[in-house]
Amino acid sequence: MVVPRFAAPLPLPLAMSDLPSPTRIPGRRFLQSPGPTPVPDEVLHAMARQPMDMGDPRLDATIAACEAGLRGLLHSPAAEVFLYATNGHGAWEVVVENLLPPGSRVLIPGTGHFSDSWSVQTEALGRRVQNTPWQPGLPINPAVVAQALQDDPLHEIVAVFVVHTDTASGISSDLPALRAAMDATGHPALLVIDAVASLACTPIDMDALGANLVLGASQKGLMTPPGIGFVVVDAKALAVAERNPAPRFYWDWRLRQSPLNYRKFCGTPPQTLLAGLAAAFGLIEAEGEAALYARHRRLARAVQAAVAAWAEGGALGFFAQDPASRSVSVTTITVPEGVDVDALREVARDRFGVAIAGGLGPLAGKAFRIGHLGDSNAATILGCLGGIEAALRVQGIACGEHGLRRAIDSLVEDAE
Ligand SMILES: *Cc1c(COP(=O)(O)O)cnc(C)c1O
């Protein structure tokens, strides 16, 4: 048999972000999408290792570090952690299959593209979804959620699925206000929080909040490549799952409650990514939660200062109308009719080395997004804003001149 051989060596890109571009840009490319986010060197190095055999105690220690990291970050020492070889959509499915009996009802407050996508997936799995209306530019209105629960006297709604930060709109909803509104109704529905875009960016105190489940993924605030999805579950949600007759296997918590790592993962654990995630938790612990969240607020304020300055040109604007709801993770900037967002992104990426995201769902073609979560600092944010400002000028998009200047002012004057 003739073994096929390649005539020329396969091109090996230095980084994933080098792939779509025809030319390599020297220096560091800035990945300013709201996920995946840049991976710190410490995390990359932790992943540069041979796999371990499944009986190696270092593998159990790696898994335990990830579980402890999540419990610690969420301030929920007794919660169960289930880690999966999946992404955020997989974590959505985990929640549906474990918590909701076939045909049962769930309330998903409208936050935009991500509440829509979660609703579509939940319905596709045979559950009934009730939505509160999405109000473009605004966070969830807790009173509307409370009303929907009050209108359910038979308590058919099993859970409320809340997208904390909708990554498409750049808006974060007020979780304690939502919890208080739910409590006031006396409705027993579980509170399930999608924290994919907010975890490790802004505090989520699961026990104090009375959240029954928090789900997330590795590739956003947690600074690890995509490939791990997880849920952190309290006793009440576990008990609901226990009574749920829905047929399930790979996602099933009951099968995964085991000290054996092969069972915990329903097969071989994704150990390379787990090593990266454990290293990321080490970085988070070393920085300290208070500093981590303060840094995210500081960088978000710098981005918002630049966007406010750009908006003075009359063309660009914040999608989030209420400044208090603008997320610390991602900023969504609207563009007028006729602006080609994809062309803007291309110039920003290929000429100025800054990858930004486009609009999603109803905002496709009408907005671009700057991710400022995870492994960022003042210099990377200023570089990112400078690259975007340059791309806006190349594209002839009317924008105020002092974006970068105001971002610097913001960082210089920021007392936090
Ligand atoms: C990114 C994201 C998801 C989906 O995660 P994937 O890993 O892309 O499947 C879900 N919810 C929110 C809020 C997100 O930001």
The ligand as an SDF file (V2000), in Angstrom:
LIG
                    3D

 15 15  0  0  0  0  0  0  0  0999 V2000
  -21.5600   32.5650   24.6140 C   0  0  0  0  0  0  0  0  0  0  0  0
  -22.8460   32.4180   25.3380 C   0  0  0  0  0  0  0  0  0  0  0  0
  -23.6110   31.2480   25.2740 C   0  0  0  0  0  0  0  0  0  0  0  0
  -23.2940   30.1170   24.3550 C   0  0  0  0  0  0  0  0  0  0  0  0
  -22.0790   29.5610   24.5980 O   0  0  0  0  0  0  0  0  0  0  0  0
  -21.3850   28.6170   23.4880 P   0  0  0  0  0  0  0  0  0  0  0  0
  -20.1860   28.1360   24.1990 O   0  0  0  0  0  0  0  0  0  0  0  0
  -21.1060   29.4830   22.3240 O   0  0  0  0  0  0  0  0  0  0  0  0
  -22.3510   27.5380   23.1730 O   0  0  0  0  0  0  0  0  0  0  0  0
  -24.7370   31.1760   26.0560 C   0  0  0  0  0  0  0  0  0  0  0  0
  -25.1030   32.1830   26.8450 N   0  0  0  0  0  0  0  0  0  0  0  0
  -24.4040   33.3250   26.9170 C   0  0  0  0  0  0  0  0  0  0  0  0
  -24.8710   34.4230   27.8120 C   0  0  0  0  0  0  0  0  0  0  0  0
  -23.2540   33.4810   26.1660 C   0  0  0  0  0  0  0  0  0  0  0  0
  -22.5720   34.6220   26.2260 O   0  0  0  0  0  0  0  0  0  0  0  0
  1  2  1  0
  2  3  1  0
  2 14  2  0
  3  4  1  0
  3 10  2  0
  4  5  1  0
  5  6  1  0
  6  7  2  0
  6  8  1  0
  6  9  1  0
 10 11  1  0
 11 12  2  0
 12 13  1  0
 12 14  1  0
 14 15  1  0
M  END
$$$$
